Amino acid sequence: MKRLTALLLGLVLLLSGCTTVETPYVPTGNALGEEPIQPPTLEKPDMTLSLAYYPERSLNPYTCTDATNRVMLSLVYQGLFTVDRNYQASPMLCQGYQVSRDMRTYVFYVRTDATYSDGTTVTEADVIASLQAAKGSPVYGGRFRHVMSVKQLEGGGIEVALDTPYENLPVLLDIPIVKVSQVEAEKPLGTGPYLLEDTISGQWLRRRTNWWCTSSDLIANVDFIPLTAVDSATKVRDAFESQSVSLVCVDPGSPTYADFRCDYELWDCESGQLLYLAANPQRQVFSNPAIRTALARSIDREALIDTYYRGFGQAAVLPASPYSIHYDHKLAAKYTYDPDALTKAVEAAGLVGEDVLILLNSDDGVRLSVGREIVKIMEKAGLVVNTLELNQEEFLVHVEWYEYDLYLGQTKLTPNMDLSEFFGKDGVLNFNHIEDPALYALSLEALANAGNYYTLHKAVVEDGRLCPILFRDYAIYTQRGLFTQVSAPRDNLFQYTIGVSMDEILLK
């Protein structure tokens, strides 16, 4: 039962798409301890950056899973690195780093000029404490799969030891850094361009006059960003339509999503959430690889995105984000949509009339609707489909005990698109018992050398036990004319750089 409990906990965090206390630090006034000041009157609310936030939901960067609140956090915190929309890393709080020849050990050095909003300097102890907090986080925990230890070296530097070679560890290290004493605080201080303050009339983000760095591509360039408290998706929408808020980030795939009915400009931002099918190869029908791969080709991914996610998603034939450099679009084109592929495969295998059982999570209404569309595909192909629509708890139990032919799952892949959690024997995503030494080895080879992702993805698609469907996007609504361009990566809508390249800080 210990294994079951651990696996169920992992599945709650990873398939649901989401999820010690020190006195919280609540900033008042400015960094010098002055009295709170009155926010300025906004004469043009439609052209001034203003945000919504949920005060009852977490504002701690390690526990906050809400897309609306994380917009604000992207202006308050910084990591060792920042990662753009195409999953390319740039230096932020990292002054320099070294990599061992076997790529199993990294040493990072913290900038000596980086400061928090109260003027204190970032320390190596802060970085280590922040990474340790992130390891237990529903947002960042999956990134530590291959991290054996994080420690401070006597001569200076932070050593990260890995159990496998990593070509690009920095892409995982855009994790917010806070003070060692505030990792559990409700609103810890950050090193970013803005700080969160209580004021006479509410809360706002105030531009730091003592910001330790500069940026030429930070699109938030105002002195004050008013914050409007909300308590529901409808209130977020209403605040935007009344122009008390000029930018919101919402999840069109959420059951609580509220349609916007006003004039706006619309952008997208990847959530990192992968929707996928997992097949049980020990059941009669899906023991046949030809059936598994034919089902994958029979799914109209674009139609699912348009119908159920309001167009906010990226069709993914390969198990990686289409935004990522690891997604080979030429390879994906070889597995084009064919509505008759499953029908032909079922008939060729003599499986017409055979029973299959699919598990669907009834607590996620949108995913449930997608699952029902997949049921229609299988029924059209001549299979007799039995559907179990279960609440989260029951769904997890059936998945753990292998009681299905298929289940429709969802997880947040790490920025380096690591698949070892699926194929490793003890991987937290190995709920459909698809551990496979060959696929696991290919997963590790891909981490060591990006050139191996092609081979890994080809093998996964042709194996068919893991069938990627789509990556979900968030919707970013802005008042017209607020920005000329928004190109946001996951979890960092206001992503920016500080004019330093990775080559400049790589120490030979």
Secondary structure, 3 states (H helix, E strand, C coil): CHHHHHHHHHHHHHHCCCCCCCCCCCCECCCCCCCCCCCCCCCCHHHCCCEEECCCCCCCCCCCCCHHHHHHHHHHCCCCEEECCCCCEEECCEEEEEECCCCCEEEEEECCCCECCCCCECCHHHHHHHHHHHHCCCCCHHHHCCEEEEEECCCCCEEEEECCCCCCHHHHCCCCCCCHHHCCCCCCCCCCCEEEEEECCEEEEEECCCCCCCCCCCCCCCCEEEEEECCCHHHHHHHHHCCCCCEEEECCCCCCCCCCCCCCEEEEEEEEEEEEEEECCCCCHHHCHHHHHHHHHCCCHHHHHHHHCCCCEEECCCCCCCCCCCCCHHHHHCCCCCCCHHHHHHHHCCCCCCEEEEEEECCCHHHHHHHHHHHHHHHHCCCEEEEEEECHHHHHHHHHCCCCCEEEEEEECCCCCCCHHHHCCCCCCCCCCCCCHHHHHHHHHHHHCHHHHHHHHHHHHHHCCEEEEEEEEEEEEECCCCCCCCCECCCCCCCCCCCCCHHHHECC
